Amino acid sequence: MNKLAKKATPAALAVLRQATAIAPKRKKLSDGLLPSAAHIKQSPDSDHNTGYAVDLTHDPANGIDCAIIFQELKKDSRVKYLIFNKKIWSKARAKEGDRKYTGSNPHMKHLHISINDGCGDDVRPWFPWMAAPKLVNQIKAAIAVVPQKKVVSNEPKVSSNTRQLCACSGCCCSRSVSSR
């Protein structure tokens, strides 16, 4: 089992903050960073457990089109693998192209991004092909409070406004789980 992170890596946080700076009205329902206790039990080797993975909500109407992002992020050296719309792509198997993803969650509502080990502190722009965000949106996104996982009685928990990953649909799901 991977060592459990107490917080997401700066690179994972940067994905969500930069997306919000570019598209401030984007939906965040399926955003996710750290796992729930159920997700940890079901997927002990998940990159979410280490803080090296992030889920980004698919919201093309408000500027975050994960179909485009899925294709563009293949060029980013920080990306280990991507899952979206029943497809998986990994740097290690890049010559095979997009492969069919058969996990229990088809990732239709969000893009899963796993970050390479050693790239957790790399906060360079994740979306350089998109229009630069307005300065005011960059500042708002940078100072926005990002909920941290709380651990009580050896059971990982997160703030009620952060989507936890749960075991109900495999890798991750789009339902919100409140703090207990």
C-alpha positions in Angstrom: 0.0 0.0 0.0 1.2 3.5 -0.8 2.0 5.9 2.0 -1.0 8.0 2.7 -0.5 11.7 2.0 -1.9 14.3 4.5 -2.3 16.8 1.7 -2.3 16.8 -2.1 0.9 17.8 -3.9 1.3 21.4 -5.1 1.1 20.1 -8.7 -2.3 18.5 -8.1 -3.6 21.6 -6.3 -2.3 23.7 -9.2 -4.5 21.8 -11.7 -7.6 22.9 -9.9 -6.5 26.4 -9.1 -5.3 27.1 -12.6 -8.5 25.7 -14.1 -10.5 27.9 -11.8 -8.4 31.0 -12.8 -9.0 30.3 -16.5 -12.7 29.4 -16.1 -14.0 31.0 -12.8 -17.6 29.9 -13.5 -16.6 26.2 -14.0 -18.5 23.5 -12.1 -16.5 21.7 -9.5 -18.8 18.8 -8.5 -16.5 16.1 -9.6 -13.2 17.7 -8.6 -11.2 15.5 -6.3 -7.8 15.3 -4.6 -7.6 13.0 -1.6 -9.3 9.7 -1.1 -12.0 8.6 1.4 -11.4 5.7 3.7 -13.4 3.4 1.4 -11.3 4.4 -1.6 -8.1 3.7 0.3 -9.4 0.2 1.3 -10.5 -0.6 -2.3 -7.6 1.0 -4.1 -4.5 1.0 -1.7 -2.1 1.7 -4.6 -4.1 4.7 -6.0 -2.2 7.8 -6.8 -4.9 9.8 -5.0 -3.6 8.1 -1.8 -0.2 9.7 -2.3 -1.5 13.1 -3.3 -0.2 12.6 -6.9 -3.6 12.5 -8.6 -6.4 15.0 -9.3 -9.9 14.8 -10.8 -11.0 17.8 -12.9 -14.8 18.3 -13.6 -15.8 18.2 -17.2 -17.6 21.4 -17.9 -17.2 22.5 -21.5 -20.1 25.0 -21.3 -18.0 27.0 -18.8 -14.5 26.6 -20.4 -13.2 23.3 -19.1 -13.5 20.7 -21.9 -11.8 17.5 -20.6 -11.9 15.9 -24.0 -9.5 18.6 -25.3 -7.5 18.6 -22.0 -7.1 14.8 -22.2 -5.5 15.2 -25.6 -3.3 18.2 -24.8 -2.0 16.9 -21.5 -0.4 13.9 -23.3 2.4 16.4 -24.2 3.0 17.3 -20.5 6.1 15.5 -19.1 4.5 15.6 -15.6 1.6 13.3 -16.6 1.9 9.6 -15.7 -1.6 8.7 -17.0 -5.0 10.1 -17.9 -8.5 8.6 -17.7 -11.5 10.2 -19.4 -14.7 9.1 -21.3 -14.0 5.3 -21.1 -10.4 5.8 -22.3 -7.0 5.6 -20.6 -3.7 6.9 -21.9 -0.3 6.4 -20.1 3.1 7.8 -20.8 4.5 4.2 -20.2 2.3 2.8 -23.0 2.0 5.9 -25.2 2.9 4.0 -28.4 -0.5 2.1 -27.9 -2.4 5.4 -27.9 -5.7 5.7 -26.2 -6.9 2.3 -24.8 -10.3 1.2 -23.6 -10.7 1.9 -19.9 -12.7 -0.9 -18.2 -12.7 0.3 -14.6 -16.0 0.5 -12.8 -16.2 4.3 -13.2 -16.1 5.3 -16.9 -14.9 8.9 -16.0 -17.5 10.6 -18.0 -17.9 13.6 -15.6 -14.3 14.2 -14.9 -10.7 13.8 -16.1 -8.4 11.8 -13.8 -4.8 13.1 -14.0 -2.0 11.0 -12.3 1.2 12.9 -11.8 4.7 11.4 -12.2 6.7 10.8 -9.1 9.2 13.6 -8.6 6.8 16.2 -10.3 4.7 16.9 -7.2 6.2 20.4 -6.7 6.0 21.4 -10.4 3.3 24.1 -10.6 4.1 25.3 -14.2 0.9 26.1 -16.2 -1.1 22.9 -16.8 -3.2 24.5 -19.6 -0.7 26.6 -21.7 -2.8 26.3 -24.9 -5.7 28.0 -23.2 -6.1 31.8 -22.9 -4.2 33.2 -20.0 -6.5 33.9 -17.0 -7.2 37.5 -16.0 -4.9 38.7 -13.2 -7.8 39.1 -10.8 -8.8 35.4 -11.4 -5.2 34.2 -10.9 -5.2 36.0 -7.5 -8.6 34.7 -6.4 -7.6 31.1 -7.4 -4.2 31.4 -5.6 -5.7 32.6 -2.3 -8.8 30.4 -2.3 -8.9 28.1 0.7 -8.2 24.6 -0.4 -9.7 22.1 2.1 -7.2 19.8 3.7 -7.8 16.2 4.7 -8.3 15.8 8.4 -7.4 12.6 10.2 -9.3 11.6 13.3 -9.2 8.1 14.9 -7.0 6.8 12.0 -9.9 7.4 9.5 -9.1 9.9 6.8 -11.7 12.7 6.3 -11.9 15.9 4.4 -13.8 19.1 4.5 -17.4 18.9 3.5 -16.8 21.0 0.3 -14.2 18.6 -1.1 -15.3 15.5 -3.0 -13.9 12.4 -1.6 -13.2 9.4 -3.6 -15.3 6.5 -2.6 -15.6 2.8 -3.2 -19.1 2.9 -4.6 -17.9 3.2 -8.2 -14.3 2.0 -8.2 -11.6 4.6 -8.9 -13.7 7.6 -8.1 -17.2 8.9 -8.3 -19.1 12.2 -8.7 -21.1 12.1 -5.5 -20.2 14.4 -2.7 -19.4 12.9 0.7 -19.7 15.2 3.7 -17.5 15.1 6.7 -18.7 12.9 9.5 
